[in-house]
C-alpha cells in the first residue's frame, strides 16, 4: 500500500532503489577492502578508537574475526562484489537470497561483539549496510 503510494507519486521507483543499492554496495566494498588489507598487512593503520567499548582492533584480531580459516573481512569483500554484480544484472531474487545470507553474518558478528564486550564501528557500518540492502532488495521485488 505504502509502496503503491510512492510509485504512484513517482517518489520512489525501481531505478532509485537500484541506484541506492549500488552505492551502498560500493561503500560496503570499500569498507571490506580496507578491513581485508588491514588483516593481511601489519603496516596499515586502523582508523578507529582502541580503548573502551569501541575497539576495532580488538574485534578484528579476535578469534571471531576468522571463519573456517578465512578472515570475515574477505567474506565481506566477496559479498559486496557479488552484490554489485547482481545489481548490475538486475537479478532481483538472487539479491534477496544473497542479502538474507548476509543477515546471518550480521547475526554472527553481533554475537561476536556481544561476547567480546567490544564494538567495531566498521562492523556496525557493515551491519547497517547489509540490513539496508535486504530491505531495498525486498522493496525492489514489489516493483512492476
C-alpha positions in Angstrom: 0.0 0.0 0.0 2.7 2.5 1.0 5.0 1.4 -1.9 2.0 1.9 -4.2 1.6 5.4 -3.0 5.3 6.1 -3.5 5.3 4.6 -7.0 2.1 6.5 -8.0 3.6 9.8 -6.9 7.0 8.9 -8.6 8.8 9.5 -5.3 10.3 6.0 -5.4 10.9 3.7 -8.3 13.0 0.6 -9.1 15.7 2.7 -10.7 16.1 4.8 -7.5 16.2 1.6 -5.4 18.9 0.1 -7.7 21.0 3.3 -7.5 20.8 3.3 -3.7 21.7 -0.4 -3.6 24.6 0.1 -5.9 26.1 3.0 -3.9 25.6 1.2 -0.6 27.3 -1.9 -2.0 30.2 0.3 -3.2 30.6 1.7 0.4 30.5 -1.9 1.7 33.1 -3.0 -0.8 35.4 -0.2 0.3 35.0 -1.0 4.0 35.5 -4.7 3.4 38.6 -4.0 1.2 40.1 -1.7 3.9 39.5 -4.4 6.6 40.9 -7.1 4.4 44.0 -5.1 3.7 44.3 -4.3 7.5 44.0 -8.1 8.2 46.9 -9.0 5.9 49.1 -6.0 6.4 50.7 -5.0 9.7 51.7 -1.6 8.2 48.1 -0.4 7.5 46.8 1.7 10.4 43.3 1.2 11.7 41.4 4.5 11.9 39.3 3.6 15.0 39.5 4.1 18.8 41.3 1.3 20.5 40.2 1.7 24.1 36.9 1.4 25.9 33.8 -0.2 24.4 34.7 0.8 20.8 37.8 -1.1 20.0 38.0 -2.2 16.3 41.5 -3.7 16.6 40.4 -6.0 19.5 37.3 -7.2 17.5 39.2 -7.5 14.2 42.0 -9.6 15.8 39.8 -11.8 18.0 39.1 -15.4 17.3 35.7 -14.3 15.8 37.5 -12.5 13.0 38.2 -15.8 11.2 35.7 -18.3 10.0 37.0 -21.6 8.6 40.5 -20.1 8.4 39.3 -17.2 6.3 39.0 -13.6 7.6 35.5 -12.3 7.9 36.6 -9.2 6.0 37.3 -11.4 3.0 33.8 -12.8 3.1 32.6 -9.2 3.2 34.6 -8.4 0.2 33.2 -11.3 -1.8 29.7 -10.5 -0.5 29.7 -6.8 -1.7 31.4 -7.7 -5.0 28.7 -10.3 -5.7 26.1 -7.7 -4.6 27.4 -5.2 -7.2 27.3 -7.8 -9.9 23.8 -8.9 -9.1 22.6 -5.3 -9.0 24.2 -4.6 -12.4 22.5 -7.7 -13.9 19.2 -6.8 -12.1 18.8 -10.3 -10.6 16.2 -9.5 -8.0 15.6 -12.8 -6.4 19.3 -13.6 -6.2 19.9 -10.3 -4.5 17.2 -11.1 -1.9 18.8 -14.5 -1.2 22.3 -13.0 -1.0 21.1 -10.3 1.4 19.3 -12.9 3.5 22.6 -14.8 3.7 24.3 -11.6 4.6 21.9 -11.2 7.6 23.3 -14.5 9.0 26.8 -12.9 9.0 25.3 -9.8 10.7 23.9 -12.0 13.5 27.2 -13.8 13.8 29.1 -10.5 14.1 26.6 -9.1 16.6 27.1 -12.2 18.7 30.9 -11.8 18.4 30.7 -8.2 19.6 28.4 -9.2 22.4 30.8 -12.0 23.6 33.8 -9.8 23.3 32.2 -6.8 25.0 33.6 -4.6 22.3 32.2 -2.8 19.3 33.8 -2.3 15.9 32.5 0.8 14.1 33.3 -0.7 10.7 31.4 -3.9 11.6 28.5 -1.7 12.7 28.6 0.2 9.4 28.5 -3.2 7.5 25.6 -4.4 9.6 23.6 -1.2 8.7 24.6 -1.7 5.0 23.5 -5.3 4.9 20.2 -4.7 6.6 19.5 -1.7 4.3 20.4 -3.8 1.2 18.0 -6.6 2.4 15.2 -4.1 2.8 15.9 -2.4 -0.5 16.1 -5.7 -2.4 12.7 -6.8 -0.9 11.2 -3.4 -1.9 12.5 -3.8 -5.4 10.7 -7.2 -5.8 7.4 -5.3 -5.4 8.0 -3.0 -8.4 6.5 -4.0 -11.6 
